[in-house]
Amino acid sequence: MKLRLQSRPFRFALLQPLRTAAGELRERCGWLLRLDDDQGAVGWGEVAPLQQHQFTSCQAALAALPVELPQAQLEDVLRDAPGAVGFGLGAALAELQGVVGAASPQGWLKAPPAALLLPAGEAMLLALEAVAASSAGLERRTFKWKVATEVDFLERQLLDQLLEGLPLTARLRLDANAGWDRSTAQAWMHLLRDDPRLAWLEQPLAVEDQEGLEQLAALGPVALDESLEKRPELRCSWGSWQVRRPALEGDPRLLLQELQAGVPKRMLSTAFETGIGRRWLEHLAGLQAQGPTPAAPGLAPGWTPSGALFSNDPEKVWAAAA
């Protein structure tokens, strides 16, 4: 059976820059994919790498694909493709086959309430005040704060103010984006590990310092993020929390199988998708919530704009990118 593949570029700006220890993210761009077979079935995908060098390799991989190809060839391509391309092709193929989507028994699942992403630095305090003043309030909410973006003593002072405002029923994830050294990470862990609000320190150390990450995990909860992207073998061996960003890590059918099997300590996180990629993220987060260790997904509500590009109708997303 021959499959027909089309791609269409997209670009959008975040509502506010996302500042992390690795730099600043202001916009997202990539390609939407539409996959058709000769029976009228359609599958949709999205390819949107985060780094410029990844963008170049993804562009080359997509350009090398023929407009028409057999399914076996597509499966071969996506196995060796860059992570974002593997996600886009795998997502489109899975929907076309009815593994997920309207033709599947579950349809598209909805995600549970998301963690709230707090901006880095002092802007965190204003964001926290806004949430406290809202009807939802701070009770029983999960918050993620980007750290390792300021000098350490200033962030310690901001942490004190954050903890003053958070009720004991809230949960807190601190994401250093690999920006701490061992002594800094250990100091934060000793400070927080007995606090019932601490969910985990996320990627506190560089990907290369696996020994340091393991030593820190012996002291308190550590979640890996960037390590899993650069060292995929850790997805099988890291026993603590894993922050999984499906839009970047390759064929999503593999993660889908993990969650369907009830593998614990997986948390789903956004790479700031369009509506096409978002359907997958929410579906996987919905599956995770049914598993043994439910956790608020990292969907970053309020960081992406609204409009047809973020619709749950892929035809509208496709049209909006034209």
C-alpha positions as CSV (number, residue, x, y, z in Angstrom):
1,M,0.0,0.0,0.0
2,K,1.4,3.4,-1.0
3,L,1.2,6.3,1.4
4,R,1.2,10.0,0.3
5,L,3.0,12.4,2.5
6,Q,2.6,16.2,2.5
7,S,4.3,18.8,4.7
8,R,3.5,22.4,5.5
9,P,5.7,24.8,7.5
10,F,4.4,26.7,10.6
11,R,5.7,29.4,13.0
12,F,4.3,31.1,16.1
13,A,5.6,33.2,18.9
14,L,5.1,32.3,22.6
15,L,3.0,34.8,24.6
16,Q,6.1,35.5,26.7
17,P,9.7,34.4,26.4
18,L,10.6,31.3,28.3
19,R,13.9,31.9,30.1
20,T,15.9,28.9,31.3
21,A,19.5,28.1,32.2
22,A,20.0,27.0,28.6
23,G,18.8,30.3,27.1
24,E,15.6,31.9,26.0
25,L,12.8,30.5,23.9
26,R,10.6,33.0,22.0
27,E,9.0,31.2,19.1
28,R,8.4,27.7,17.7
29,C,8.6,26.6,14.1
30,G,8.5,23.4,12.2
31,W,6.3,21.4,9.8
32,L,2.9,19.9,9.9
33,L,2.5,16.5,8.2
34,R,-0.4,14.9,6.5
35,L,-0.3,11.2,5.6
36,D,-3.0,9.7,3.3
37,D,-3.5,6.1,2.1
38,D,-5.4,4.8,-0.9
39,Q,-8.4,3.9,1.3
40,G,-9.1,7.5,2.4
41,A,-7.6,7.3,5.8
42,V,-5.6,10.3,7.1
43,G,-3.0,10.7,9.8
44,W,-1.5,13.9,11.1
45,G,1.9,14.7,12.5
46,E,4.1,17.6,13.6
47,V,7.9,18.1,13.4
48,A,9.2,20.9,15.6
49,P,12.8,20.5,17.0
50,L,14.0,22.9,19.7
51,Q,17.6,23.5,18.7
52,Q,18.8,25.1,15.4
53,H,21.1,22.2,14.6
54,Q,18.2,19.9,15.1
55,F,16.1,22.0,12.8
56,T,18.6,21.7,10.0
57,S,18.8,17.9,10.3
58,C,15.0,17.6,10.4
59,Q,14.7,19.8,7.4
60,A,17.1,17.5,5.5
61,A,15.4,14.4,6.6
62,L,12.0,15.6,5.5
63,A,13.4,16.9,2.1
64,A,14.8,13.4,1.4
65,L,11.4,11.7,1.7
66,P,9.5,11.0,-1.5
67,V,5.9,12.2,-1.8
68,E,4.7,8.6,-2.2
69,L,6.2,5.7,-0.4
70,P,5.2,2.2,0.9
71,Q,4.5,1.9,4.6
72,A,7.5,-0.4,5.2
73,Q,9.8,2.3,3.8
74,L,8.2,4.9,6.1
75,E,8.7,2.6,9.1
76,D,12.4,2.2,8.2
77,V,12.9,5.9,7.9
78,L,11.3,6.9,11.2
79,R,13.4,4.4,13.1
80,D,16.6,6.3,12.2
81,A,15.2,9.8,11.9
82,P,15.9,12.7,14.2
83,G,13.6,12.6,17.3
84,A,11.2,15.3,16.1
85,V,10.9,13.7,12.7
86,G,10.3,10.3,14.2
87,F,7.5,11.8,16.3
88,G,5.9,13.4,13.3
89,L,6.0,10.4,11.1
90,G,5.1,7.9,13.9
91,A,2.2,10.1,15.0
92,A,0.8,10.3,11.5
93,L,1.2,6.6,10.9
94,A,-0.4,5.6,14.2
95,E,-3.5,7.8,13.5
96,L,-3.8,6.5,10.0
97,Q,-3.7,2.9,11.3
98,G,-6.3,3.7,14.0
99,V,-3.9,3.1,16.9
100,V,-5.1,6.4,18.3
101,G,-7.7,9.0,17.3
102,A,-11.3,8.8,16.2
103,A,-10.9,5.3,14.7
104,S,-9.5,3.9,18.0
105,P,-11.5,2.5,20.9
106,Q,-10.5,5.3,23.2
107,G,-10.6,8.2,20.8
108,W,-8.5,11.1,22.0
109,L,-8.2,11.2,25.8
110,K,-8.2,14.5,27.6
111,A,-5.4,15.5,29.9
112,P,-5.9,16.0,33.7
113,P,-5.3,19.5,35.2
114,A,-1.8,20.7,34.3
115,A,1.0,22.0,36.4
116,L,1.4,25.7,36.2
117,L,4.7,26.9,34.7
118,L,6.1,29.9,36.6
119,P,8.6,32.2,34.9
120,A,12.2,32.5,35.9
121,G,13.5,35.1,38.3
122,E,11.4,37.7,40.1
123,A,8.6,37.4,37.5
124,M,7.7,34.2,39.4
125,L,6.3,36.2,42.3
126,L,3.9,38.2,40.2
127,A,2.7,35.1,38.4
128,L,2.2,33.4,41.8
129,E,0.2,36.4,43.0
130,A,-2.0,36.3,39.9
131,V,-2.8,32.6,40.6
132,A,-3.5,33.2,44.3
133,A,-5.9,36.0,43.3
134,S,-7.7,33.8,40.8
135,S,-10.7,31.6,41.5
136,A,-8.6,28.5,41.3
137,G,-6.2,29.7,44.0
138,L,-3.1,27.8,45.2
139,E,-4.6,24.9,47.0
140,R,-3.7,21.4,45.7
141,R,-2.0,22.9,42.6
142,T,1.3,21.8,41.1
143,F,3.8,24.4,40.2
144,K,7.0,24.3,38.1
145,W,9.6,27.0,38.5
146,K,12.6,27.5,36.2
147,V,15.7,28.0,38.3
148,A,19.5,28.3,37.6
149,T,18.8,31.5,35.7
150,E,20.0,34.0,38.4
151,V,22.8,34.1,40.9
152,D,22.2,31.4,43.5
153,F,21.8,33.6,46.6
154,L,19.0,35.6,44.8
155,E,17.2,32.5,43.8
156,R,17.4,31.3,47.4
157,Q,15.7,34.5,48.5
158,L,13.0,34.0,45.8
159,L,12.5,30.4,47.0
160,D,11.9,31.6,50.5
161,Q,9.2,33.9,49.2
162,L,7.7,31.2,47.0
163,L,7.5,28.8,49.9
164,E,5.9,31.4,52.1
165,G,3.1,31.7,49.6
166,L,2.6,28.0,48.8
167,P,0.2,26.1,51.0
168,L,1.4,22.7,52.3
169,T,-1.1,21.0,49.9
170,A,0.7,22.4,46.8
171,R,3.4,20.6,44.9
172,L,6.6,22.2,43.6
173,R,8.9,21.1,40.8
174,L,12.2,23.0,40.3
175,D,13.7,22.8,36.9
176,A,17.4,23.7,36.6
177,N,17.7,22.7,32.9
178,A,21.1,21.2,33.7
179,G,22.3,24.5,35.0
180,W,23.6,23.7,38.5
181,D,26.9,22.2,39.7
182,R,27.0,19.4,42.3
183,S,27.4,21.6,45.3
184,T,24.6,23.9,44.4
185,A,22.2,21.0,43.6
186,Q,23.1,19.2,46.8
187,A,22.5,22.4,48.8
188,W,19.0,22.8,47.3
189,M,18.2,19.1,47.9
190,H,19.2,19.3,51.5
191,L,17.1,22.4,51.9
192,L,14.0,20.9,50.3
193,R,14.0,17.2,50.6
194,D,12.0,17.1,53.8
195,D,9.5,19.6,52.5
196,P,6.2,17.8,51.7
197,R,5.7,20.2,48.8
198,L,8.8,19.1,46.8
199,A,7.9,16.9,43.9
200,W,11.4,16.7,42.5
201,L,14.4,18.6,41.2
202,E,14.3,18.4,37.4
203,Q,17.5,17.9,35.5
204,P,19.6,19.6,38.2
205,L,23.0,18.6,36.7
206,A,24.5,18.4,33.2
207,V,23.7,15.4,31.1
208,E,27.3,14.3,31.2
209,D,27.3,14.1,35.0
210,Q,25.3,10.9,35.4
211,E,27.2,9.9,38.5
212,G,26.3,13.2,40.1
213,L,22.6,12.7,39.2
214,E,22.6,9.3,40.7
215,Q,24.2,10.5,43.9
216,L,21.7,13.3,44.1
217,A,18.8,10.9,43.6
218,A,20.0,9.0,46.6
219,L,19.3,12.1,48.7
220,G,15.9,13.0,47.3
221,P,13.6,13.0,44.3
222,V,15.3,13.8,40.9
223,A,13.6,13.8,37.5
224,L,15.5,13.5,34.3
225,D,14.6,15.5,31.2
226,E,17.5,16.6,28.9
227,S,19.4,13.4,29.8
228,L,16.6,11.3,28.3
229,E,16.8,13.1,25.0
230,K,20.6,12.9,24.6
231,R,20.9,9.5,26.2
232,P,17.7,7.5,25.2
233,E,19.0,4.4,26.9
234,L,18.3,6.0,30.2
235,R,14.6,5.7,29.5
236,C,15.0,2.0,30.3
237,S,17.3,2.3,33.2
238,W,16.4,5.4,35.2
239,G,14.1,4.2,37.9
240,S,13.0,7.6,39.3
241,W,10.8,10.2,37.5
242,Q,11.2,10.8,33.8
243,V,10.0,14.0,32.1
244,R,9.0,12.8,28.7
245,R,8.5,15.3,25.8
246,P,7.0,13.1,23.1
247,A,7.3,15.7,20.4
248,L,11.1,15.5,20.6
249,E,11.9,11.9,21.4
250,G,10.9,9.9,18.3
251,D,8.1,7.4,17.4
252,P,5.3,8.1,20.0
253,R,4.0,4.6,19.7
254,L,6.8,3.4,22.0
255,L,5.8,5.7,24.8
256,L,2.1,4.9,24.1
257,Q,2.9,1.2,24.8
258,E,4.7,2.1,28.0
259,L,1.8,4.0,29.4
260,Q,-0.7,1.4,28.2
261,A,1.3,-1.1,30.2
262,G,1.2,1.0,33.3
263,V,4.9,1.8,33.5
264,P,5.3,4.2,36.6
265,K,7.0,7.5,37.1
266,R,6.5,9.0,33.7
267,M,5.4,12.7,33.4
268,L,4.3,14.2,30.1
269,S,5.7,17.6,29.2
270,T,5.2,20.1,26.4
271,A,7.6,21.3,23.7
272,F,5.0,24.0,22.8
273,E,3.1,22.2,20.1
274,T,0.4,23.2,17.6
275,G,-3.0,21.6,18.0
276,I,-1.8,18.5,16.1
277,G,1.0,17.7,18.4
278,R,-1.1,18.8,21.4
279,R,-3.7,16.0,20.8
280,W,-0.9,13.4,21.3
281,L,0.5,15.1,24.4
282,E,-3.0,15.3,26.0
283,H,-3.8,11.7,25.0
284,L,-0.6,10.4,26.6
285,A,-1.1,12.5,29.7
286,G,-4.6,11.1,30.0
287,L,-3.2,7.6,29.9
288,Q,-0.5,8.5,32.4
289,A,-3.2,9.7,34.8
290,Q,-4.8,6.3,34.7
291,G,-1.6,4.6,35.7
292,P,0.0,3.8,39.0
293,T,1.7,7.2,39.6
294,P,-0.6,9.9,38.2
295,A,1.1,13.3,38.0
296,A,0.0,16.7,36.7
297,P,1.3,17.0,33.1
298,G,3.5,19.9,32.1
299,L,1.3,21.6,29.5
300,A,2.4,25.2,30.2
301,P,-1.1,26.7,30.2
302,G,-1.1,30.3,29.2
303,W,2.2,30.3,27.3
304,T,1.0,29.6,23.7
305,P,-1.5,31.8,21.8
306,S,-5.0,30.8,20.8
307,G,-6.4,30.5,17.3
308,A,-6.9,27.9,14.6
309,L,-3.3,26.7,14.7
310,F,-4.0,25.3,18.2
311,S,-7.4,23.8,17.4
312,N,-8.1,20.1,18.2
313,D,-9.3,19.8,14.6
314,P,-6.3,19.0,12.4
315,E,-7.9,20.3,9.3
316,K,-8.1,23.7,10.9
317,V,-4.5,23.5,12.0
318,W,-3.4,22.6,8.5
319,A,-5.4,25.4,7.0
320,A,-4.0,27.9,9.5
321,A,-0.4,27.1,8.6
322,A,-1.0,27.8,4.9
